[in-house]
């Protein structure tokens, strides 16, 4: 009988957001099950009050090294009798969760050369499926305990009060909700993931001129802030480009996102957040990042454009990185944007 499950998902925001489909599927497969979620402390606020997660076990940066880490892992698995441990990463670092809990009936991980005897269920990653389906595959050993519900829909939740409060703040910063509001990820934590600013500026200029849209730039840190300011300058300092709205933490980023009509920009964690909040998204995927894998549930509301849409990856090998990124035509980006604006944003 599955009553308590520990799900281990360290690393980045996007990875943890996509992992909520696994948590949701556990809840729907085993009514009454408690799902405990292990992740980095900086990400933990995203999952306050989440309907598919009963307990967040957060590790600070200081707690992820040496004896402090091993001590907290030991305390975690000894404090609760888990019926299943699902190690989504299955790295040497995460092995102690299963190693310190040999009595857990289901110690599930991905098949690696070093985890034999630690995880008693070691699964190969299925080929040709997206990240969410790869995650859900880790549930399959639990079919011995009942009928599994594999729900691929990942989600985040915020309160109505959070949404209203942030909307009021956005209005005070000059956002006019009588116009279309587009949340734009114009920069990124990793510079190589950024679609060239000159091309982005031309597309955004058309968006402003055609729809009188207000563009709220999402960015974090000094480097991204400088890039956002430079892009606004490229747009002539247009007052419809809003830089003053700042999300102080991930929950405020969620509140900012749900108050936008559309998300547009570079692929990454903020796009995953937007999809999890059911905001329409159009993402630009950099070379080497497979759209089919990182855009689960792609449909008319959740779209992406990738160099691979225009030239097979094996045919790009002789091209520079910039040449590969330039395979995405500006006119195609604009065509997708106009279709989405007309479908989901512009009021008839």
N, C-alpha and C positions, 0 to 999 in steps of 0.2 A: 504494500500500500504506500503510495507516494503522498507524504504529508508535508515534508519540508525539503526544499531544493535550494542549493547554493549555486548561483551562476557567477562565474568569474569573467569579467570583461574590463581589463585595464586598457589604457591608451587614450585615443582621441575622442572628441565629441561625436563625430560622425559614426564611428564604430559602436559607441554605446547607444546612440539613438536607434541604429538598425537592430541592435540586440534586443530592443524591447518587443520585437515580434516574437522572439523565443519566449520571453517572460509571459507575454499575452497568451501564447499557445499553451504554455504550461497551465495557466489559470483555467483555460477553457477545456483542457484535457482532463484535469484532475480538480474538480470543484472542491473548494476549501483548502487547497494547497497553499502553503506559505512560500513565497519566492523571496530569497535574500540575494542582493545584487552587490558584487564587489567591484569597485572602480576607484579611479583617482579622485581625491578629495575636491579638486578644482571643478570637477564635472558633477559632483553629487547634488548640488542644488537643483539641477534639471529634474530630478526625480522625486522631489518633495510632493507628497500627495498623489503619486502616480498610481492609477488603479490596478496596474499589473505587478507592482513591486511592494512587498510588505515591509522590507527593511533594507536600507542602504548601508553597506559597510564600506566606509571611505578610508583610503590610505593616503596620508599626506606624503609629500616628497621625502620628508625625513624618515617616515616609517617604511619606505620602500628599499631600505638598504640594510645589509648586515644582520646582526642579532635582533635589532628592533623589528625588522620585517618578519623574521622567523618566529619571534615571540608573538607578534600579533596574529600571524597565520595560525599558530598553535592555539591561541586563545579563541580564535574565531571558530575553528572546527570542534574544539572541546566544549564550547559553551552551548552548542546546539547539536542534537542528534539529527544529522541530515540523511535522508533516504537516497538522495542523489546529489552528486557534485558534478556540474557541467563546466569544464574548463575550456572556455571558448578560444583561448590563446594557445594553451598547451606548450608553453615554453619552459625552459629549465627554471625560470623564476617562479612560474605558477605551479610547478609540480608539488611543492610542499603541502598545498591544500589537500590533495589526495593522499600524499605520503603520510601525513599526520592523522589521517582518518581511514585506516584500513578496514574498519568495520562498516563503512558506508557501502551499501549493496551495489549502487551504481556510481562508479567513478569513471566519468566519461570524458574523453579527450580526442583530439585529432591524432591520427597515427604519425608518430615521430620515432626516430631511431632510439631515443633515450627514455621513452616512457613505458616500455614494456614492464609489466609487473606493478606499475604504479597506477595507471589507468587500466581497469579490467575490461573496459570497452574502448577500443581505439578505432576510430572511423577514418576512412579515406575521404578527402574532399570530393564530392561528386563533380563531374566535369560538365561544363556547359550550362551551369545555373548561376544565378546572381548571388550576391553576398547574403541576402536574407535567406534564400533557400539553402545555402551552405550552412548557415547557422541552424536552421530548423532541422537539418539532417542529424544534428547532435542529439535530438530527442528520440531518435528511432529505437534505441535500446529499451526505452520505457514502454514500448508497445506491449511488453510482457505484462504490464500492470493495468492495461485498459486501452480503450479506443483513443487514438491520438487525434487531436484537432490541430492541423498545421495552418495557422492563420498568418499570412505574410504581411499583414497591415501593422506597421509600427506606428506608435503615436506618442505624443507629449501632451500634457495638459497644464493649463494655468487657470487661475481663478478669474471670475468676471471682475472682481475688484482690481486685480492686477492689470487686466486689460484696460479698464476704464481709467485707472490712475495714470497709466503710461500714455494713454490717448490724450488726457488733459495736459500732460507734460509736453507731448509733441505739439499740441495746439499752441501752447505758450511759446514754443520755440519757432513758431511761424508756419507750421504745417497746416494747410487749408484742406480739410477733408471734403470740401465740396469739389475738389479736383481729384483726378486719379493719383494715387500714391504708390510709387514703385520703390521697393527696397532693393538697392543695388549693391552687390558684392563686387566692387570695381577693383579691389586689390585682394591680397591673400597673404597668409602667414609665410607661405613658401613662394618666393618670387617667380619660380619657373611655372607656377600654375596660373599666372596672370595673363589673360589675353592682352595683346599689345594695346597700350593706352590710346594711341592715335586712332586705332580702329574702334575701340570702345567709345571714344569721344564722338566720333561721327555717328554711330548708332544712337547714342544718347541724345545728340542734337536733334536727330529726326524724331525721337520719342517726345522730347519737349515741344518741338514745333508742331507736330501733328496732333498731339493729344493734350497740350497744355499740362503735361504731367509734372508732378512734383517728385523729384528723385531724392530719396533719403539714402545717403551713402553709409554703408556699414563697414566699419574698420576698427582695428584694435592696435594700440601701441603707437609709438612715435613714428616709426618708419612707414606704417600704413597710413597714418594721419597725413604725413607729408605727401605721400602719393595721392591721396584723396584731394588734398588742396591743389596739387598741381593739375589734376584732372579737371577740377572746377575752373581753374584758370584757363585751361584749354577750351572750356565751354563759355569763355567770356565773363566769368564771374556771375553767371545767371542766377538770379535770386530764387529760381525754382529748384536749384540744387541745394539741398539742406545738409549742412555738416554739423550743425549744433546739437542734433539729437544723439545722445550717447547712452548706450546700454551699460549700466554698472553691474555686470554679471550676466550669467546665462538666462536667468529667469526674466530679466528685463529685455534681453534679446528676444526671447519668446514673445513677450508683450509687444515689442516693437514690430515683430513679424506679423502677428495676427491683426495688427492695426494697418497693415499694408494690403493693397489689392493684388499685388503681384510681386514675386521675387525674380530678379534677373541678375545674372553675373557669373562669376567664376565658380566652378564646382568646388565643394568642400563642406565642412561641418554646418555652416549656416544654411546651405541649401537643404541638407538632410533635416535640419530643424524645421524649415519651412514646409517641407513635404509632410513631416510628422504632425504638423499643425493644420494640414489640409489647405495650405495656401498654394495657389498655382505657381509653378516654377519653370523657368527656362534657364538651363545651365550650359556653360561653355566648358567642355572637357579638354584638358591639355593632352598633348601626345603621350602615349604610354599609359594613360588611365582609361581602362576599358569602360565605355558607357554602359554596355550590356550588363556589366558586373556591379557597377556602382550607382545605377539608376533603377533600382528595383521598383516594380509596379509602374513602369512607364506607361503613360496614356496621354490623352489630350490635355490633362491638367498638369502633368509632370513630364516635362520634355527636356531634351538635351541635344546638343550638336557636338560632334567629335570629328577630328581629322579622319578617323576610320570610316566615317559615313561617306567620304569622298574618294578615298584611296585605301586599298587593303594595307594593313600594317607591314606585311612583307615587302610591299612595293615602296615603302617610305624609308627603307634602310639607308639609301644613299643620300637622303635629304638631311639638311640641318634641322635642328629643333625648331628654329624660327620658321623655316619653310614648311614644316609639318603643321605648325599651329596656324599658319596662313592659309592652309587648305580650307578652313571654315570661311565661306564667303560672307562678307558683310550683308549682301542682299538677302541671303538665306536667313541670317540672324534677324534681319528686319522683317522678313516675311513671317517668321515664326512669332515675333513680338507683336506684329499688327494683328495676326490671327488671334492670339491670346488676349490682347487688349480688347478686341471687338467681341470676343466670346464671353470674357469673364469680368471685364472692368468697366467698359463704357456702357452707360445706362441707355437703353433704347428710348 
